[in-house]
């Protein structure tokens, strides 16, 4: 039987992998995917606690996080497409559009 500790351990591992992806990768698309992984790990923790406590409020938070993640993915992808059209790269080190 899976317990709360199993789900929280999986959530912590997913979050750590997301943080490692954000800190080590230079490709903007992979960084966005790592942020999505961190959001999904938070969703897993919310659902695990909601199930354990018998309170559905954690599952309501998951819907809000999923909506924010969908908006972030849509806006982030649109920005990356615009940057790629101008700079011909999605490497974070080479995208210095805010520098003078």
C-alpha positions in Angstrom: 0.0 0.0 0.0 1.3 3.4 -0.9 1.5 5.9 1.9 1.7 9.6 2.2 5.5 9.3 2.6 5.8 7.6 -0.8 4.0 10.4 -2.6 5.9 13.1 -0.8 9.2 11.4 -1.6 8.3 11.2 -5.3 7.2 14.8 -5.2 10.5 15.8 -3.6 12.5 13.9 -6.2 10.5 15.5 -9.0 11.0 19.0 -7.5 14.7 18.4 -7.1 15.0 17.2 -10.7 13.2 20.4 -11.8 15.5 22.6 -9.8 18.5 20.9 -11.2 17.1 21.3 -14.8 16.5 25.0 -14.2 20.0 25.6 -12.7 22.1 23.6 -15.1 20.4 23.8 -18.5 20.9 26.7 -21.0 18.1 25.8 -23.4 15.1 27.9 -22.6 12.6 25.2 -23.6 14.2 22.7 -21.2 14.1 25.3 -18.5 10.4 25.8 -19.1 9.9 22.0 -19.0 11.8 21.9 -15.7 9.5 24.6 -14.2 6.5 22.5 -15.3 8.0 19.5 -13.5 8.3 21.6 -10.3 4.7 22.7 -10.6 3.6 19.1 -11.2 5.5 18.0 -8.1 3.6 20.6 -6.1 0.4 19.3 -7.5 1.3 15.8 -6.4 2.0 17.0 -2.9 -1.3 18.9 -2.8 -3.3 15.8 -3.9 -1.4 13.6 -1.5 -2.2 15.8 1.5 -5.8 16.3 0.4 -6.3 12.6 0.2 -4.6 12.0 3.5 -6.6 14.7 5.3 -9.9 14.0 3.6 -10.2 17.6 2.6 -10.8 18.4 -1.1 -9.3 21.9 -0.9 -5.9 20.6 -2.0 -7.5 19.3 -5.2 -9.0 22.7 -5.8 -5.5 24.2 -5.6 -4.4 21.7 -8.2 -6.8 23.1 -10.7 -5.6 26.6 -10.1 -1.9 25.5 -10.5 -2.8 23.6 -13.7 -4.5 26.7 -15.1 -1.4 28.8 -14.2 0.9 26.2 -15.7 -1.1 26.1 -19.0 -1.0 29.9 -19.2 2.7 30.0 -18.4 3.4 27.3 -21.1 1.4 29.2 -23.7 3.0 32.6 -23.0 6.4 31.1 -22.6 6.3 29.2 -25.9 5.0 32.4 -27.7 7.9 34.4 -26.2 10.4 31.7 -27.2 9.1 31.6 -30.8 9.4 35.4 -31.0 12.9 35.3 -29.6 14.0 32.5 -31.9 12.7 34.4 -34.9 14.9 37.4 -34.0 18.0 35.8 -32.5 17.9 32.3 -34.2 18.7 30.6 -30.9 17.0 29.6 -27.7 20.2 29.4 -25.7 19.7 31.5 -22.5 23.4 32.7 -22.5 23.0 34.1 -26.1 19.7 35.8 -25.5 20.6 39.2 -24.2 17.7 41.3 -25.5 17.5 43.4 -22.3 21.2 44.5 -22.6 22.0 47.7 -24.3 
